[in-house]
Amino acid sequence: MMVIDWEAQELFRKYRVVEGPVKQKLFNELVFKRDLYFIVGNTWKYHKSFMIIGLFYPPKGTVPVKPPVPIFKDKPKQKTLFDIIQQK
């Protein structure tokens, strides 16, 4: 799978080899010391193939925090045809 994450590409461009510092950073540090999540995406032309467009690596054991206020408002109740007729 192709990786187009900016940080990973710059690290590879700096050292030009996967072994050594690149493997140390991307494999050993991110896999064993952090929870690693891939952000994947695709393009319109090749919609069946995916690529890694970003890495998200919070510290291991991080618990998501519920926002203090709701991000989205409650959806309004969907009106039925019967409700619309009764209003008239």
VEXLUMVEX-823585 format. One record per residue (C-alpha): residue number from 1; residue in one letter; x, y, z. Coordinates in Angstrom, 2 decimals. Each point is the difference from the previous one (the first is absolute). Example, Ala and Ser with C-alpha at 12.3 -4.5 7.8 and 13.67 -1.06 7.14 Angstrom:
<atoms>
> 1 / A / 12.30 / -4.50 / 7.80
> 2 / S / 1.37 / 3.44 / -0.66
</atoms>
This chain:
<atoms>
> 1 / M / 0.00 / 0.00 / 0.00
> 2 / M / 1.38 / 3.40 / -0.93
> 3 / V / 0.78 / 2.43 / 2.84
> 4 / I / -0.33 / 3.69 / -0.82
> 5 / D / 0.21 / 1.29 / 3.58
> 6 / W / 2.20 / 3.11 / 0.05
> 7 / E / 1.98 / -0.96 / 3.12
> 8 / A / 0.73 / -3.53 / -1.24
> 9 / Q / 1.05 / 1.26 / -3.44
> 10 / E / 2.35 / 2.65 / 1.43
> 11 / L / 1.58 / -2.55 / 2.33
> 12 / F / 0.61 / -2.37 / -2.90
> 13 / R / 1.28 / 2.83 / -2.22
> 14 / K / 2.49 / 1.06 / 2.69
> 15 / Y / 1.54 / -3.46 / 0.48
> 16 / R / -0.82 / -1.67 / -3.39
> 17 / V / -0.16 / -3.50 / 1.54
> 18 / V / -2.71 / -1.77 / 1.98
> 19 / E / 2.45 / -1.65 / 2.40
> 20 / G / 1.48 / 2.03 / 2.86
> 21 / P / -1.65 / 3.22 / 1.15
> 22 / V / -3.07 / -0.38 / -2.22
> 23 / K / -0.80 / -3.46 / 1.29
> 24 / Q / 0.80 / 1.12 / 3.55
> 25 / K / -2.46 / 2.90 / -0.17
> 26 / L / -2.82 / -1.48 / -2.05
> 27 / F / 0.04 / -3.56 / 1.27
> 28 / N / 1.56 / -0.31 / 3.44
> 29 / E / -1.16 / 3.30 / 1.48
> 30 / L / -3.47 / 0.24 / -1.52
> 31 / V / -1.00 / -3.65 / 0.30
> 32 / F / 1.30 / -0.79 / 3.47
> 33 / K / -0.21 / 3.36 / 1.80
> 34 / R / -3.14 / 1.47 / -1.55
> 35 / D / -3.39 / -0.98 / -1.38
> 36 / L / 0.41 / 0.27 / -3.76
> 37 / Y / -2.94 / 0.84 / -2.26
> 38 / F / 0.14 / 0.37 / -3.77
> 39 / I / -2.06 / 2.66 / -1.74
> 40 / V / -0.80 / -1.50 / -3.38
> 41 / G / -1.47 / 1.48 / -3.12
> 42 / N / -0.29 / -0.50 / -3.73
> 43 / T / -0.37 / 2.02 / -3.15
> 44 / W / -2.95 / 0.39 / -2.30
> 45 / K / 1.80 / -1.69 / -2.88
> 46 / Y / 1.17 / -3.03 / 2.01
> 47 / H / -2.84 / -0.28 / 2.50
> 48 / K / 0.61 / -3.69 / 0.75
> 49 / S / 3.61 / 0.42 / 1.13
> 50 / F / 0.89 / 1.73 / 3.25
> 51 / M / 3.11 / 1.78 / 1.26
> 52 / I / 1.14 / 1.15 / 3.43
> 53 / I / -0.39 / 3.77 / 0.02
> 54 / G / 0.81 / 0.56 / 3.65
> 55 / L / 1.14 / -1.53 / 3.26
> 56 / F / -1.62 / 0.67 / 3.37
> 57 / Y / 1.96 / -1.28 / 2.98
> 58 / P / -1.23 / 1.04 / 3.48
> 59 / P / 1.80 / -1.39 / 3.07
> 60 / K / -0.96 / -3.58 / 0.91
> 61 / G / -3.06 / -0.27 / 2.20
> 62 / T / -1.40 / 3.42 / -0.87
> 63 / V / -3.73 / 0.09 / 0.72
> 64 / P / -2.21 / 2.18 / -2.21
> 65 / V / -1.52 / 2.95 / 1.85
> 66 / K / -3.66 / 0.84 / -0.56
> 67 / P / -0.37 / 3.62 / -1.13
> 68 / P / -1.62 / 2.27 / 2.61
> 69 / V / -2.68 / 1.11 / -2.46
> 70 / P / -1.51 / -2.05 / -2.81
> 71 / I / 1.73 / 0.57 / -3.32
> 72 / F / -3.14 / -0.65 / -2.02
> 73 / K / -3.52 / 1.09 / 0.84
> 74 / D / -2.64 / -2.65 / 0.42
> 75 / K / -1.62 / -0.85 / -3.29
> 76 / P / -3.52 / 1.36 / -0.27
> 77 / K / -2.74 / -2.58 / -0.08
> 78 / Q / -0.77 / -0.92 / -3.57
> 79 / K / -3.53 / 0.96 / -0.99
> 80 / T / -2.24 / -2.55 / -1.59
> 81 / L / -2.73 / 0.70 / -2.53
> 82 / F / -2.55 / -0.53 / 2.77
> 83 / D / 1.64 / 2.77 / 2.13
> 84 / I / -0.09 / 2.45 / -2.93
> 85 / I / -3.70 / -0.69 / -0.67
> 86 / Q / -0.89 / 0.48 / 3.69
> 87 / Q / 1.70 / 3.42 / 0.09
> 88 / K / -2.36 / 1.36 / -2.69
</atoms>
